[in-house]
Amino acid sequence: MFKHKHPYPPFIKSDTKKLIVGTLPPPRFTTGDLLEKDVNFCYGSYYNSLWLYIDKIHDLGLRYDNSQEAVEERKAFFIKHQIGVCDIVDSAEREKIDASDIGMQNIMLRDVIGYLQKYPSINTLLFTGGNSKNGPEYFFRKHIKDYNIKLELVSKVTPKIHQFVMPKQAKQSKQRVIKTVSLTSGSGAANIAIGSNPLYKQLKAKNPKFNTFDFRVMQYSEFI
């Protein structure tokens, strides 16, 4: 059984407003066996595509390699745009060493609500996937039961948007409401769901060159 430990602590600053919440990077980031175009940082897998979307949206010209410069480029972007990362899975075990969420067993979750309490400037959670089993929203829903928190649906149009009220803390004068956005996953499996999306079909009909990458860039650009 492979012990899949998250290699990175949460990346959060005192003024962070949006928090990206995923599960675990591929096992090679735990073992340190990075590929040539991988970056040794959150969402550093070249095949994850999150940074490709961000790069396209903001025209950053990012590096894709194992250098420290590539890491610093990404940190600088997050800091400038007040974005942080707190993946919800701290560790899991796997019989098969791959990056599938469904293959995770004996899962240990991070205390995301605890981080929200520690960093009061955060007002939005960006899930890199929906409520499918072992996805980030799925785990978050399990996690918040311990705090007696419930998600309230705000918009059921993809990407789905919910909100919830944080437990009141000492010296807190008013309710703190957090918005959650369930972005379409960057995984190849999510391409099937995109293909059946009415908006995607409409845009594809207008422009046959429009693809699933373009669809994600369009979606993510509203939130990142």
N, C-alpha and C positions, 0 to 999 in steps of 0.2 A: 504494500500500500504506500503510495507516494504522499508525503506530507507537503501540501501546497500552502506555503506561508506567504502572505502579502509582503513584498520586498520594500514597500515604501510607506512611511508614516503619512498621515493626512497632511496635505499642503494647505494651510490656512493662515491668513494674516489678520491683524486686528481690524482691518477695514474691509475684509472680504464680504461681498454681498451675495454672490451666487456660488453654490457648491455643487460640483459634478459628483454624482454618486453612481459608481459601477459595482462590479463584483471583484474579480481578480484578474491580473494580467496573466498571460500565458506562462506555463511552468518554467520555460527557459529564463524568465526574469527572476525566478526564485533560485534557480541553479547557477545563473550567471552566464549561460551559454547563448549570448545574444547573436542575432544575425547581423550581417554587415550594415543593413539600413535601420536596425533598431536603435532607439535612443533610450539610455538608461534613466528613465524618468516615467512619471505617470502617463499612461496611454502611449508608451513609447514603441509599441509594436507597429511596424510599418504596415502590417496587414489589418490593424485595427481601424485605421482610416480617420479617427477623430482629428488628429493633427492635420491630415490632408484636407479635411473640411475647413478647419480653422484657417489653414494656410490659404486656401482658395478664397474664403470670405474676406479675409483681411489683407490679402496680397503680401504675405510676410516674407516669402522666399526663404523658408526655413531649411536648415541642414537636416539630413536624415542619415545619421551615422552614430558611432559609439562615443563621439567626442564630448568633452565637458562643455564646449561651446554650444553644442546642440541642446544640452540640458539647460544652460543659462538662457538661451533664446526663449525657451518655453516658459521658464520661471518668470522672465521679464514680461512676457505677454500676460500671464495670469495676474501678476502684481499690478500692471498698468490697468487692466480691465476689472480688477477686484473680483477675480474668480479663484476659487479654491477647489481642491479635490479631497473627498473623503469616501473612498470605496467602502461599502458596507460589510464586506467579508474580510475578516482578519486572517482566517485560515480554513482549510478544508483538507479532506483526504480523497485520493483518487485511486481507483484500481487501474484505470487506463490513463497514461500521462498525456493529456491533451487539454485544450482550453475551453471545452464545452461547459456551460453552466450546469447542465442537467447531470453531468458526471460527478459533481461535487457531493461528498458525503461527510458526516460528522462535522458540520459547518459551525464555525464560531464567528459570531457577528460583532462588529464594532458598535460602540454606543454612539450612534449618530446624534440622537437627541441630546446626549451629554455634551457633544461638541457644539451643538446649536446653543445650548445654555451658556457655554463658555465664550462663544463669539456672538454677541447680540446684534451685530451688524448684518448677519446673514438673513436674507429674506426669501431666498429662492433655492430649491433643490432641483437639479437637472439630472434625471435618471437616464442613463444610457441604455434604455430598454424598458419595456412595459411590465405587465403583471403576469407574464408567463412564468412557469415554475422555475425557481432558482434564479430569476432575474432580479435586478436591483429594486424595482418597485415591489415585487413579491416579498423579498426579504424585509423591506422597510415596513410593509404592512404587518408582518409578524413582529418586528421589533417594537413598533409603537403600541402594541397591545399591553406591553409591560408598563406603559405610562398612561394607559386608558385614553389614548388619543385615537381619533377616527378621522379618516380622510373624507372630505366633502367634495363631490364632483362639481367643477366649475364649467368645464367644457369637454364634451365627449368627442369632439372632432380631433382627429390625429394632428399633432400630438395631444393626448389627453392632459387636461390640467385639473389639479385638485388643490385644495388648501386645507390647513388644519391650524388649530389654536394651540400654541405652546403652553405647557403647565406654567402657572404664574410663579415667579420667583420673588424672593424678598426684595423690597424697595422698588418693585416694578409697578409703575403707575397705570399702565393700560395693557390690554391684551396684545399679544404679539402673534400675528398671523403669518404663516409661512406658505408660500405657493410652491407646488411641485409640478414639474413638467416631464412627461414621459416621452422622451425623444425616441425616434426609431433607431434601433440598434444598428451599429456599424457592421454586424456580422453578415456573412453571405446568406444565412438562413432567412434573414429579415427581408431579403430581396423578393421573396415569394409574396409576403404581405404587402410590400410596396406595389408589386405588379397588379394587385387586385384593388388598390386604392383608387377611388373614383377621380380624385384630382390628378393623380399620376396618369391615369388613362387619358384624361382630357388633355393634359399637357403633352403627352406622348403623341396623341393624334394630331396636335397642332405642329409638333416638331419631332419627327421620327428619330432625331439624334439625341433627344432628351433621354437620360438614363437614370438609374437608381442613385448614382453618385450625385447627379445634379439635383435630384429630389431631396436628398439629405442636406446638401449645401443650402438649398432654398429654405428648408425647415429649420436647420440649425442657426442660420443667419439671423433669425428673429430673436434668438435667446443667447447667443454667444458672440 
